[in-house]
Amino acid sequence: MLSFFKKKSNDTSKLKNDGLESTVSSSELTNNDTPESTEEVETPLSIHPAASISKEQMYVLRFLNNELPLLKANQLSLSGIEWEEQPEGLAVSAFVRNSVDKELQLGEVRLLLINEEQQVKAKHVFNMKELGNLPAKSSRPWTFMFPAETLAPAVHLAKENWTLAFDLTSTKHELDLAPAWEEALPEQQKEQLQKIVAELGDPNKNELNFTGLQANFAADGQFHVTLLIRNGYEKNLKIEQLPLQVLDHQKEVIAEGQFTFEDFEVKANTTKPWTVIFHKELVTKDQPDLTTWSVRVEG
């Protein structure tokens, strides 16, 4: 819910929005196909019905909103107010402005937090339905929490002249090779893996799944299984433990074991190939039928 961090003074000479403004055509995010026009539109303040705002905060919000430039008709805008570090990440407040002549409700949208040098400090998908219905020609203050794992530590973010923006680019699911794989694999095999990843298509949104790629027994009886670990989240995922089963053509478990990892990460929206080795004592079936096989994560 709405939260404002530092107490902005009622001294109007000190009141200002710390962030810049970014605008997009409403058709980019909604089914409103009316084009932008040269008509200039005011966007009066609109408070979420469930928000509790003090008289002092209301004064500040009205003043800051009145300082914003007019929008063109049929635009959506994010106008940055301020940001503050929180234990769980970076809290960014902004006015979400609607210059369309009708009420709008947004769905899941990826937002970017960008510094003055146009470097991305954070990127995260937000469920904009939480803002409620945005009235026609309105400006609604809101706080967006970028989780700590979405922040780029190397990118400096000043307190002023940053931008909160809608990310309208399509994110392509890509192959992510560990450094050892990148060094060891010949280009032909890398291209083959990229082709397999492309043919599989994107995993479901906010899903981590495991697809079997190759399985064979070594001379010493150990069972080598290469997986494609597919991350459908918009954030990097760390895997510490993986309880894994392998099923043969008859859907019978032929090997199972618990694998522990150190500093193992699958980047956002990527597929990472990895090989796990089942020691001989973890194999539960002799001479399994591997005409087709699958992997399953337990627990």
Residue frames as qw, qx, qy, qz and C-alpha x, y, z in Angstrom:
[[0.000, 0.889, 0.458, 0.000, 0.00, 0.00, 0.00],
 [0.266, 0.841, -0.027, 0.471, 0.93, 3.62, -0.38],
 [0.689, -0.581, -0.119, 0.416, 3.89, 4.74, 1.72],
 [0.346, 0.851, -0.117, 0.376, 5.89, 7.94, 1.63],
 [0.822, -0.063, -0.354, 0.442, 9.30, 7.88, 3.18],
 [0.362, -0.079, -0.268, 0.889, 10.87, 11.15, 4.06],
 [0.021, 0.791, 0.521, -0.320, 8.70, 13.94, 5.37],
 [0.356, 0.418, 0.278, 0.788, 8.65, 16.57, 2.69],
 [0.121, -0.309, -0.361, 0.872, 8.34, 20.05, 4.12],
 [0.229, 0.778, 0.580, -0.073, 5.25, 22.18, 3.65],
 [0.098, -0.719, 0.196, 0.660, 7.60, 24.95, 2.62],
 [0.757, 0.595, 0.260, -0.078, 6.74, 25.11, -1.09],
 [0.226, 0.864, -0.437, -0.110, 10.19, 26.49, -1.92],
 [0.231, -0.471, 0.851, -0.011, 11.62, 23.08, -0.93],
 [0.739, 0.206, 0.589, -0.256, 8.93, 20.87, -2.45],
 [0.440, 0.555, -0.501, -0.498, 9.72, 19.12, -5.72],
 [0.983, 0.102, 0.099, -0.116, 9.55, 15.74, -7.43],
 [0.438, -0.622, 0.580, 0.290, 12.95, 14.05, -7.35],
 [0.571, 0.080, 0.749, 0.326, 12.33, 11.86, -10.40],
 [0.146, 0.236, -0.440, -0.854, 11.71, 12.65, -14.05],
 [0.695, 0.312, 0.357, -0.541, 8.66, 11.76, -16.11],
 [0.079, -0.150, 0.863, 0.476, 8.23, 9.06, -18.75],
 [0.621, 0.337, 0.244, -0.664, 5.18, 8.69, -20.97],
 [0.175, 0.001, 0.902, 0.395, 3.82, 6.09, -23.38],
 [0.476, -0.081, -0.389, -0.784, 0.76, 5.91, -25.57],
 [0.632, -0.143, 0.527, -0.550, -2.10, 4.26, -23.70],
 [0.876, 0.303, -0.185, -0.326, -2.50, 1.82, -26.62],
 [0.383, 0.504, -0.756, 0.168, 0.86, 0.28, -25.67],
 [0.006, -0.138, 0.862, -0.488, -0.56, -1.08, -22.39],
 [0.450, 0.305, 0.605, -0.582, -4.35, -1.13, -22.84],
 [0.394, 0.401, 0.766, 0.313, -6.97, -1.85, -25.48],
 [0.152, 0.859, 0.205, -0.443, -7.52, 1.87, -25.95],
 [0.645, 0.210, 0.449, 0.582, -6.66, 2.42, -29.62],
 [0.145, 0.969, 0.194, 0.041, -7.35, 6.15, -29.69],
 [0.686, 0.307, -0.126, 0.647, -4.11, 7.81, -30.78],
 [0.367, -0.488, -0.228, 0.758, -2.31, 10.56, -28.90],
 [0.259, 0.822, 0.364, 0.354, -3.28, 14.07, -29.89],
 [0.323, 0.375, -0.184, 0.849, -2.02, 17.62, -29.40],
 [0.490, -0.713, -0.216, -0.453, -4.79, 18.26, -26.86],
 [0.218, 0.343, -0.673, 0.618, -3.29, 18.99, -23.45],
 [0.677, -0.473, -0.499, -0.262, -4.89, 17.26, -20.48],
 [0.235, -0.579, 0.523, -0.580, -4.81, 18.01, -16.76],
 [0.675, -0.112, -0.729, 0.014, -4.59, 15.02, -14.40],
 [0.444, -0.653, 0.211, -0.576, -6.08, 15.87, -10.97],
 [0.033, -0.351, 0.871, -0.343, -4.94, 13.90, -7.93],
 [0.825, -0.173, -0.313, -0.438, -6.71, 10.58, -7.30],
 [0.220, -0.465, 0.776, -0.365, -6.12, 8.67, -4.06],
 [0.409, -0.049, -0.900, -0.139, -6.68, 4.91, -3.84],
 [0.598, -0.541, -0.242, -0.539, -9.91, 4.29, -1.86],
 [0.861, -0.375, -0.315, 0.140, -8.06, 2.12, 0.67],
 [0.530, 0.293, -0.289, 0.741, -5.22, 4.59, 1.27],
 [0.415, -0.817, -0.339, 0.213, -4.97, 6.54, 4.50],
 [0.468, 0.432, 0.007, 0.771, -3.49, 9.99, 3.83],
 [0.305, -0.578, -0.398, 0.644, -2.91, 12.66, 6.45],
 [0.209, 0.943, 0.227, -0.128, -3.83, 16.30, 5.76],
 [0.244, -0.769, 0.419, 0.417, -0.11, 17.14, 5.61],
 [0.457, -0.079, 0.779, 0.422, 0.60, 14.41, 3.05],
 [0.406, 0.689, 0.596, 0.076, -2.46, 15.40, 1.03],
 [0.050, 0.948, -0.043, -0.311, -1.18, 18.97, 0.87],
 [0.312, -0.550, 0.636, 0.443, 2.25, 17.76, -0.30],
 [0.482, 0.207, 0.802, 0.286, 0.77, 15.40, -2.88],
 [0.338, 0.843, 0.414, -0.066, -1.53, 18.05, -4.31],
 [0.045, -0.890, 0.259, 0.372, 1.32, 20.51, -4.59],
 [0.371, -0.360, 0.750, 0.412, 3.68, 18.00, -6.25],
 [0.475, 0.427, 0.749, 0.174, 0.97, 16.84, -8.65],
 [0.247, 0.919, 0.237, -0.195, 0.12, 20.42, -9.63],
 [0.184, -0.756, 0.446, 0.443, 3.78, 20.98, -10.51],
 [0.576, 0.029, 0.746, 0.332, 3.68, 18.25, -13.18],
 [0.132, 0.253, -0.434, -0.854, 3.41, 19.24, -16.86],
 [0.743, 0.287, 0.174, -0.579, 0.21, 18.64, -18.80],
 [0.492, -0.063, 0.831, 0.251, -0.03, 15.40, -20.73],
 [0.337, 0.142, -0.554, -0.748, -1.18, 14.86, -24.27],
 [0.799, -0.017, 0.153, -0.581, -4.49, 13.07, -24.59],
 [0.978, 0.114, -0.104, -0.143, -4.43, 9.25, -24.43],
 [0.416, 0.544, -0.641, 0.346, -1.14, 8.86, -22.65],
 [0.823, -0.529, -0.197, 0.061, 0.01, 6.94, -19.57],
 [0.276, 0.740, -0.387, 0.476, 2.80, 8.45, -17.51],
 [0.772, -0.432, -0.331, 0.328, 5.05, 7.66, -14.54],
 [0.105, 0.828, -0.175, 0.522, 6.29, 10.74, -12.68],
 [0.681, -0.066, -0.577, 0.446, 8.89, 9.98, -10.03],
 [0.400, -0.873, -0.078, -0.268, 8.42, 11.44, -6.53],
 [0.183, -0.737, 0.615, -0.214, 11.21, 9.87, -4.45],
 [0.863, 0.051, -0.503, -0.006, 12.95, 6.59, -3.59],
 [0.380, -0.683, 0.517, -0.350, 14.33, 5.09, -0.42],
 [0.420, 0.243, -0.872, 0.066, 16.24, 1.94, 0.52],
 [0.774, -0.360, 0.144, -0.500, 14.26, -0.58, 2.55],
 [0.506, -0.393, 0.766, -0.050, 15.37, -3.92, 4.10],
 [0.732, 0.265, 0.627, -0.018, 13.55, -5.81, 1.35],
 [0.566, 0.410, 0.458, 0.550, 14.70, -3.65, -1.55],
 [0.141, -0.058, 0.082, 0.985, 14.20, -0.21, -3.08],
 [0.151, 0.687, 0.669, -0.239, 10.87, 1.59, -2.54],
 [0.170, 0.034, 0.343, 0.923, 10.03, 4.03, -5.33],
 [0.223, 0.648, 0.582, -0.438, 7.07, 6.40, -5.20],
 [0.107, -0.007, 0.507, 0.856, 5.58, 7.95, -8.31],
 [0.519, 0.395, 0.247, -0.716, 2.42, 9.41, -9.79],
 [0.310, 0.179, 0.860, 0.363, 0.74, 7.02, -12.24],
 [0.255, 0.456, 0.068, -0.850, -1.05, 9.36, -14.63],
 [0.366, 0.377, 0.821, 0.223, -3.87, 8.58, -17.05],
 [0.136, 0.360, -0.087, -0.919, -4.84, 11.18, -19.68],
 [0.094, -0.227, -0.860, -0.447, -7.39, 8.88, -21.37],
 [0.409, -0.190, 0.007, -0.892, -10.99, 10.04, -21.29],
 [0.845, -0.251, -0.303, -0.363, -12.11, 6.85, -19.54],
 [0.651, -0.581, 0.454, -0.180, -11.30, 4.69, -16.54],
 [0.650, 0.463, -0.602, -0.023, -8.46, 2.20, -17.02],
 [0.797, -0.492, 0.342, -0.079, -7.18, -0.88, -15.23],
 [0.371, 0.658, -0.652, -0.065, -3.67, -2.14, -15.93],
 [0.980, -0.130, -0.145, -0.043, -2.42, -5.71, -15.57],
 [0.782, -0.414, 0.186, 0.428, 1.10, -7.04, -15.05],
 [0.428, 0.882, -0.088, 0.178, 3.69, -4.57, -16.32],
 [0.791, -0.128, -0.101, 0.590, 7.48, -4.60, -16.15],
 [0.040, -0.999, -0.008, -0.036, 8.95, -1.34, -14.85],
 [0.725, 0.258, -0.185, 0.611, 12.49, -0.04, -15.18],
 [0.359, -0.902, -0.043, 0.235, 14.31, 2.19, -12.72],
 [0.701, 0.475, 0.069, 0.527, 16.90, 4.18, -14.67],
 [0.450, -0.601, -0.100, 0.652, 19.61, 6.56, -13.49],
 [0.173, 0.861, -0.032, -0.477, 20.63, 9.86, -15.07],
 [0.056, -0.514, 0.718, 0.465, 23.15, 8.07, -17.33],
 [0.768, 0.219, -0.259, -0.543, 20.33, 5.86, -18.70],
 [0.267, 0.233, -0.927, 0.123, 21.65, 2.79, -16.88],
 [0.710, -0.385, -0.416, -0.418, 19.09, 0.32, -15.51],
 [0.161, -0.454, 0.671, -0.564, 19.27, 0.16, -11.73],
 [0.387, 0.066, 0.850, -0.350, 16.34, -2.26, -11.35],
 [0.461, 0.055, -0.568, -0.680, 13.79, -4.14, -13.41],
 [0.170, 0.100, 0.904, -0.380, 10.73, -5.91, -12.03],
 [0.268, -0.355, -0.691, -0.569, 7.21, -7.01, -13.02],
 [0.172, 0.075, 0.546, -0.816, 4.41, -5.41, -10.98],
 [0.008, 0.522, 0.840, 0.147, 0.74, -6.31, -10.81],
 [0.003, 0.124, 0.015, 0.992, -0.75, -2.91, -11.58],
 [0.436, -0.523, -0.624, -0.383, -4.23, -4.13, -10.68],
 [0.484, -0.421, -0.548, 0.536, -3.24, -3.30, -7.10],
 [0.095, -0.021, -0.015, 0.995, -3.52, 0.38, -8.02],
 [0.329, 0.546, 0.629, -0.445, -7.24, -0.16, -8.61],
 [0.443, 0.682, 0.489, 0.314, -9.14, 1.44, -11.46],
 [0.312, -0.215, 0.049, 0.924, -7.42, 4.60, -12.65],
 [0.292, 0.755, 0.457, -0.369, -10.11, 7.25, -13.17],
 [0.531, 0.668, 0.288, 0.435, -10.26, 9.13, -16.46],
 [0.229, 0.748, -0.115, 0.613, -7.79, 12.02, -16.55],
 [0.683, -0.721, 0.013, -0.114, -6.24, 11.33, -13.17],
 [0.379, 0.591, -0.609, 0.369, -2.96, 11.02, -11.30],
 [0.857, -0.472, -0.122, -0.166, -2.59, 8.33, -8.62],
 [0.017, -0.719, 0.656, -0.230, 0.42, 8.26, -6.24],
 [0.984, -0.109, -0.096, -0.105, 1.79, 4.79, -5.58],
 [0.289, -0.709, 0.643, 0.024, 4.83, 3.04, -4.13],
 [0.900, 0.312, -0.291, -0.087, 6.61, 0.31, -6.09],
 [0.606, -0.624, 0.494, 0.019, 8.94, -2.05, -4.21],
 [0.673, 0.543, -0.501, -0.043, 11.82, -3.38, -6.29],
 [0.922, -0.384, 0.027, 0.049, 13.06, -6.55, -4.48],
 [0.370, -0.766, 0.453, 0.266, 16.72, -6.59, -3.49],
 [0.666, -0.060, 0.661, 0.340, 17.54, -9.35, -6.00],
 [0.526, 0.721, 0.404, 0.201, 16.34, -7.15, -8.90],
 [0.070, -0.973, 0.119, 0.187, 18.82, -4.35, -8.15],
 [0.776, 0.458, -0.148, 0.408, 22.08, -3.85, -10.04],
 [0.614, -0.674, -0.108, 0.396, 24.66, -3.12, -7.28],
 [0.567, -0.066, 0.234, 0.787, 27.18, -1.63, -9.70],
 [0.112, 0.608, 0.407, 0.672, 24.73, 1.00, -10.99],
 [0.169, -0.211, -0.425, 0.864, 24.67, 4.23, -8.95],
 [0.075, -0.703, -0.612, -0.356, 21.29, 5.89, -8.44],
 [0.122, 0.138, -0.252, 0.950, 21.32, 9.53, -7.38],
 [0.091, 0.455, 0.704, -0.538, 18.46, 10.98, -5.37],
 [0.358, 0.678, 0.123, -0.630, 17.45, 13.21, -8.27],
 [0.406, 0.593, -0.445, -0.534, 16.95, 12.98, -12.05],
 [0.225, -0.060, 0.969, 0.085, 16.13, 9.26, -12.11],
 [0.546, 0.104, -0.327, -0.765, 13.30, 7.80, -14.16],
 [0.490, 0.097, 0.832, -0.239, 10.67, 5.16, -13.51],
 [0.398, 0.365, -0.445, -0.715, 9.53, 3.85, -16.89],
 [0.892, 0.179, 0.289, -0.297, 7.33, 1.23, -18.51],
 [0.241, -0.398, 0.796, 0.387, 9.42, -1.47, -20.19],
 [0.739, 0.447, 0.107, -0.492, 7.77, -2.13, -23.54],
 [0.304, 0.528, -0.756, -0.241, 10.54, -4.28, -24.97],
 [0.960, -0.067, -0.122, -0.241, 9.86, -7.97, -25.44],
 [0.347, -0.641, 0.683, -0.050, 12.26, -10.16, -23.49],
 [0.785, 0.325, -0.484, -0.212, 13.61, -13.07, -25.49],
 [0.866, -0.416, 0.272, -0.045, 14.30, -16.30, -23.62],
 [0.431, 0.740, -0.515, 0.022, 17.98, -17.12, -24.07],
 [0.911, -0.025, -0.343, 0.227, 20.59, -19.77, -23.41],
 [0.275, -0.866, 0.351, -0.227, 22.75, -19.20, -20.31],
 [0.874, 0.171, -0.395, 0.226, 25.99, -21.19, -20.25],
 [0.660, -0.716, 0.086, 0.210, 28.11, -21.53, -17.14],
 [0.061, 0.863, -0.456, -0.210, 31.68, -20.24, -17.69],
 [0.457, -0.319, 0.816, 0.154, 33.08, -23.79, -17.77],
 [0.634, 0.460, 0.621, 0.022, 30.56, -24.79, -20.44],
 [0.342, 0.918, -0.010, -0.200, 31.21, -21.62, -22.42],
 [0.100, -0.746, 0.622, 0.215, 34.90, -22.43, -22.50],
 [0.464, -0.193, 0.860, 0.092, 34.65, -26.16, -23.16],
 [0.637, 0.491, 0.581, -0.125, 31.85, -26.44, -25.74],
 [0.322, 0.013, 0.531, 0.784, 32.67, -26.02, -29.43],
 [0.259, 0.214, -0.053, -0.940, 30.64, -23.45, -31.33],
 [0.420, -0.069, -0.742, -0.518, 28.67, -26.14, -33.14],
 [0.349, -0.355, -0.838, 0.223, 27.36, -27.57, -29.87],
 [0.004, -0.337, -0.347, 0.875, 26.52, -24.11, -28.56],
 [0.343, 0.115, -0.368, -0.857, 24.50, -23.42, -31.71],
 [0.428, -0.196, -0.853, -0.225, 22.74, -26.76, -31.28],
 [0.218, -0.386, -0.708, 0.550, 21.80, -25.89, -27.69],
 [0.142, 0.280, 0.058, -0.948, 20.53, -22.49, -28.79],
 [0.406, -0.021, -0.635, -0.657, 18.38, -24.18, -31.41],
 [0.375, -0.306, -0.869, 0.102, 16.94, -26.60, -28.81],
 [0.081, -0.376, -0.486, 0.785, 16.12, -23.72, -26.45],
 [0.267, 0.193, -0.223, -0.917, 14.39, -21.85, -29.28],
 [0.437, -0.107, -0.777, -0.440, 12.38, -24.91, -30.32],
 [0.268, -0.336, -0.822, 0.374, 11.20, -25.52, -26.76],
 [0.157, -0.742, -0.330, -0.562, 9.77, -22.03, -26.61],
 [0.093, -0.511, 0.424, -0.742, 9.46, -19.94, -23.49],
 [0.254, -0.240, -0.881, 0.320, 8.62, -21.62, -20.18],
 [0.244, -0.788, -0.527, -0.204, 5.47, -20.48, -18.43],
 [0.017, 0.710, -0.198, 0.675, 5.74, -17.13, -16.72],
 [0.419, -0.571, 0.483, -0.515, 6.96, -17.37, -13.11],
 [0.987, -0.073, 0.072, -0.126, 7.82, -21.05, -13.51],
 [0.065, -0.647, 0.754, 0.090, 11.06, -22.97, -13.02],
 [0.956, 0.096, 0.146, -0.236, 11.08, -26.28, -14.85],
 [0.344, -0.521, 0.749, 0.222, 13.52, -29.03, -15.72],
 [0.839, 0.450, -0.071, -0.299, 13.74, -30.75, -19.09],
 [0.778, -0.280, 0.500, 0.256, 15.88, -33.82, -19.71],
 [0.380, 0.777, -0.354, -0.356, 18.39, -33.42, -22.51],
 [0.628, 0.424, -0.652, -0.008, 20.75, -36.42, -22.38],
 [0.728, -0.478, 0.404, -0.278, 21.15, -39.50, -20.19],
 [0.785, 0.362, -0.503, 0.012, 23.75, -42.28, -20.30],
 [0.853, -0.508, 0.104, 0.059, 25.58, -44.76, -18.11],
 [0.131, 0.798, -0.589, 0.013, 29.34, -44.50, -17.67],
 [0.667, 0.248, -0.702, 0.039, 31.61, -47.55, -17.61],
 [0.140, 0.167, -0.770, 0.600, 31.80, -47.39, -13.80],
 [0.190, -0.489, -0.851, 0.038, 28.00, -47.61, -13.47],
 [0.019, -0.448, -0.307, 0.839, 27.42, -43.96, -12.70],
 [0.291, 0.668, 0.657, 0.194, 24.40, -42.38, -14.39],
 [0.203, -0.214, 0.082, 0.952, 25.02, -39.01, -16.10],
 [0.179, 0.734, 0.653, 0.056, 21.97, -36.84, -16.74],
 [0.199, -0.010, 0.111, 0.974, 22.09, -33.48, -18.53],
 [0.064, 0.715, 0.656, -0.233, 19.18, -31.15, -17.80],
 [0.125, 0.461, 0.204, 0.854, 17.89, -27.91, -19.18],
 [0.209, -0.524, -0.592, 0.575, 16.98, -25.72, -16.19],
 [0.107, 0.514, 0.456, 0.718, 14.44, -23.22, -17.51],
 [0.164, -0.400, -0.466, 0.772, 13.73, -20.01, -15.59],
 [0.074, 0.631, 0.584, 0.505, 10.51, -18.25, -16.54],
 [0.317, -0.805, -0.343, 0.365, 10.85, -15.62, -13.81],
 [0.301, 0.880, 0.003, 0.369, 11.88, -12.00, -14.33],
 [0.335, -0.829, 0.417, -0.166, 14.57, -12.43, -11.68],
 [0.415, 0.433, -0.792, 0.113, 17.67, -14.55, -11.18],
 [0.870, -0.382, -0.026, -0.310, 17.07, -17.72, -9.18],
 [0.031, 0.562, -0.801, 0.203, 19.56, -19.47, -6.91],
 [0.910, -0.121, -0.320, -0.233, 19.33, -23.23, -6.46],
 [0.240, -0.636, 0.666, -0.308, 20.84, -24.69, -3.31],
 [0.401, -0.098, 0.902, -0.123, 19.28, -28.17, -3.21],
 [0.587, 0.261, -0.397, -0.655, 17.66, -30.26, -5.89],
 [0.560, -0.058, 0.801, -0.204, 15.85, -33.54, -5.03],
 [0.458, 0.452, -0.460, -0.612, 15.73, -35.25, -8.41],
 [0.716, 0.063, 0.689, -0.090, 14.19, -38.41, -9.88],
 [0.234, 0.372, -0.642, -0.628, 14.67, -39.88, -13.36],
 [0.742, 0.206, 0.515, -0.376, 11.86, -41.92, -14.93],
 [0.253, -0.165, 0.809, 0.505, 12.28, -44.35, -17.82],
 [0.272, -0.051, -0.622, -0.733, 10.03, -45.18, -20.76],
 [0.422, -0.408, -0.804, -0.091, 7.68, -47.11, -18.46],
 [0.278, -0.735, 0.007, -0.618, 7.47, -44.09, -16.11],
 [0.846, -0.445, -0.242, 0.165, 9.30, -46.04, -13.42],
 [0.211, -0.925, 0.315, -0.018, 11.89, -44.34, -11.20],
 [0.911, 0.251, -0.197, 0.260, 15.33, -45.53, -12.26],
 [0.546, 0.095, -0.333, 0.763, 17.48, -43.11, -10.22],
 [0.266, -0.885, -0.238, -0.299, 16.92, -40.62, -7.45],
 [0.645, -0.140, -0.307, 0.686, 19.10, -38.41, -5.30],
 [0.167, -0.953, -0.198, 0.157, 19.52, -35.08, -3.53],
 [0.641, 0.346, 0.023, 0.685, 21.99, -32.66, -5.11],
 [0.328, -0.833, -0.177, 0.408, 23.54, -29.70, -3.30],
 [0.535, 0.628, 0.134, 0.549, 24.88, -26.63, -5.09],
 [0.403, -0.595, -0.136, 0.682, 27.08, -23.69, -4.13],
 [0.038, 0.587, -0.165, -0.792, 26.55, -20.31, -5.80],
 [0.239, 0.214, 0.829, 0.459, 24.44, -21.90, -8.54],
 [0.250, 0.544, 0.257, -0.758, 22.26, -19.31, -10.27],
 [0.372, 0.428, 0.705, 0.426, 19.98, -19.35, -13.28],
 [0.042, -0.138, 0.047, 0.988, 19.58, -15.90, -14.77],
 [0.451, 0.465, 0.408, -0.643, 16.17, -14.36, -15.35],
 [0.702, 0.595, 0.077, -0.384, 14.36, -15.62, -18.45],
 [0.288, 0.610, -0.715, -0.183, 17.11, -18.05, -19.48],
 [0.990, -0.053, -0.058, -0.119, 17.73, -21.78, -19.86],
 [0.100, -0.733, 0.669, -0.068, 20.87, -23.23, -18.27],
 [0.894, 0.117, -0.426, -0.080, 22.14, -26.73, -19.17],
 [0.281, -0.635, 0.642, -0.325, 23.71, -28.72, -16.34],
 [0.725, 0.105, -0.676, -0.082, 24.84, -32.29, -15.78],
 [0.596, -0.524, 0.445, -0.415, 24.17, -34.19, -12.55],
 [0.464, 0.302, -0.833, -0.012, 25.77, -37.54, -11.75],
 [0.841, -0.364, 0.082, -0.391, 23.90, -40.28, -9.91],
 [0.100, -0.501, 0.855, -0.087, 26.37, -42.55, -8.17],
 [0.388, 0.043, -0.883, -0.260, 25.85, -46.25, -8.76],
 [0.099, -0.239, -0.868, 0.424, 24.07, -46.77, -5.43],
 [0.295, 0.367, 0.256, -0.844, 21.45, -44.16, -6.41],
 [0.444, 0.168, -0.619, -0.626, 20.41, -46.13, -9.49],
 [0.577, -0.057, 0.616, -0.533, 17.34, -48.23, -8.65],
 [0.857, 0.363, 0.274, -0.241, 16.78, -50.16, -11.88],
 [0.463, -0.324, 0.670, 0.482, 19.17, -52.20, -14.00],
 [0.209, 0.093, 0.734, 0.640, 19.13, -51.77, -17.78],
 [0.295, 0.597, 0.464, -0.585, 16.27, -49.25, -17.90],
 [0.459, 0.548, 0.568, 0.409, 14.51, -48.45, -21.16],
 [0.173, -0.571, -0.038, 0.801, 15.71, -44.95, -22.12],
 [0.306, 0.461, 0.638, 0.535, 13.81, -44.80, -25.41],
 [0.122, -0.738, -0.117, -0.653, 12.04, -41.90, -23.74],
 [0.545, -0.322, -0.570, 0.524, 12.69, -40.60, -20.25],
 [0.129, -0.828, -0.156, -0.523, 11.93, -37.65, -18.01],
 [0.346, 0.086, -0.579, 0.733, 13.07, -35.90, -14.84],
 [0.436, -0.726, -0.424, -0.321, 11.01, -34.94, -11.83],
 [0.107, 0.413, -0.493, 0.758, 11.76, -32.68, -8.88],
 [0.532, -0.460, -0.709, 0.048, 10.48, -34.08, -5.59],
 [0.384, -0.526, -0.462, 0.602, 9.21, -31.93, -2.75]]
